[in-house]
Amino acid sequence: MIASILTLLNREGGLNAREIARRVGVPYTTINHALSRLQTDGLVTSCPNLLQMHSNQYFITKTGQKLLADPDTRLKVVRAFEGRQK
């Protein structure tokens, strides 16, 4: 799921959590928690959505883009991230 979120944001930044959840196919609460962790890890950033006042737009960071570019690092980070979810 983490790789899917990062790939989606790399392709189409500026999505809100509900749209990410819809496109990835997981519940909104799961995406919201994952986005929070990704922000803590510096892989995703957010800013207020000027069109929808009560939501944020999410974007992949340069660190997140570098992670996607390196398959070995991506696999290690995804495994570590998903291990913290349990």
C-alpha positions as CSV (number, residue, x, y, z in Angstrom):
1,M,0.0,0.0,0.0
2,I,2.8,2.4,0.9
3,A,4.4,2.0,-2.6
4,S,1.0,2.6,-4.2
5,I,0.5,5.8,-2.3
6,L,4.0,7.1,-3.2
7,T,3.6,6.1,-6.8
8,L,0.2,7.8,-7.1
9,L,1.5,11.0,-5.5
10,N,4.6,10.9,-7.7
11,R,2.3,10.7,-10.8
12,E,-0.4,13.0,-9.6
13,G,0.5,15.2,-6.6
14,G,-2.1,17.4,-4.9
15,L,-4.6,14.7,-4.0
16,N,-6.6,14.7,-0.8
17,A,-6.8,11.6,1.5
18,R,-10.3,10.6,0.3
19,E,-9.2,10.5,-3.3
20,I,-6.0,8.6,-2.5
21,A,-8.1,6.1,-0.5
22,R,-10.5,5.7,-3.4
23,R,-7.7,5.2,-6.0
24,V,-5.7,2.8,-3.8
25,G,-8.8,0.9,-2.7
26,V,-8.4,1.0,1.0
27,P,-10.5,2.7,3.8
28,Y,-10.0,6.4,4.4
29,T,-8.9,5.9,8.0
30,T,-6.2,3.5,6.8
31,I,-4.9,6.1,4.3
32,N,-5.1,8.9,6.8
33,H,-2.9,6.9,9.2
34,A,-0.5,6.0,6.5
35,L,-0.2,9.6,5.3
36,S,0.6,10.7,8.8
37,R,3.4,8.2,9.1
38,L,4.7,9.1,5.6
39,Q,4.8,12.7,6.7
40,T,6.6,11.9,9.9
41,D,9.2,9.9,7.8
42,G,9.6,12.9,5.4
43,L,8.3,11.0,2.4
44,V,5.1,13.1,1.9
45,T,4.2,16.7,2.6
46,S,0.8,18.4,2.8
47,C,-0.7,21.8,2.5
48,P,-4.3,23.1,2.9
49,N,-6.6,22.6,-0.1
50,L,-7.8,26.0,-1.1
51,L,-10.8,24.6,-2.9
52,Q,-11.9,22.3,-0.1
53,M,-11.3,24.2,3.2
54,H,-11.4,21.1,5.4
55,S,-8.9,18.9,3.6
56,N,-5.2,18.8,2.8
57,Q,-3.5,18.1,-0.5
58,Y,-0.7,15.6,-0.3
59,F,2.6,15.6,-2.3
60,I,5.6,13.3,-2.5
61,T,8.8,14.9,-1.3
62,K,12.2,14.7,-3.0
63,T,13.1,12.0,-0.4
64,G,10.0,10.1,-1.4
65,Q,10.9,10.4,-5.1
66,K,14.5,9.1,-4.4
67,L,13.0,6.2,-2.5
68,L,10.8,5.2,-5.5
69,A,13.8,5.4,-7.8
70,D,15.8,2.8,-5.8
71,P,14.0,-0.6,-5.7
72,D,16.2,-2.0,-3.0
73,T,15.7,0.9,-0.6
74,R,12.0,1.1,-1.4
75,L,11.5,-2.6,-0.4
76,K,13.4,-2.1,2.9
77,V,11.4,1.1,3.8
78,V,8.1,-0.4,2.8
79,R,8.7,-3.5,4.9
80,A,9.8,-1.4,7.9
81,F,6.9,0.9,7.5
82,E,4.3,-1.9,7.3
83,G,5.9,-3.6,10.2
84,R,5.2,-0.6,12.3
85,Q,1.5,-0.7,11.3
86,K,0.9,-3.9,13.2
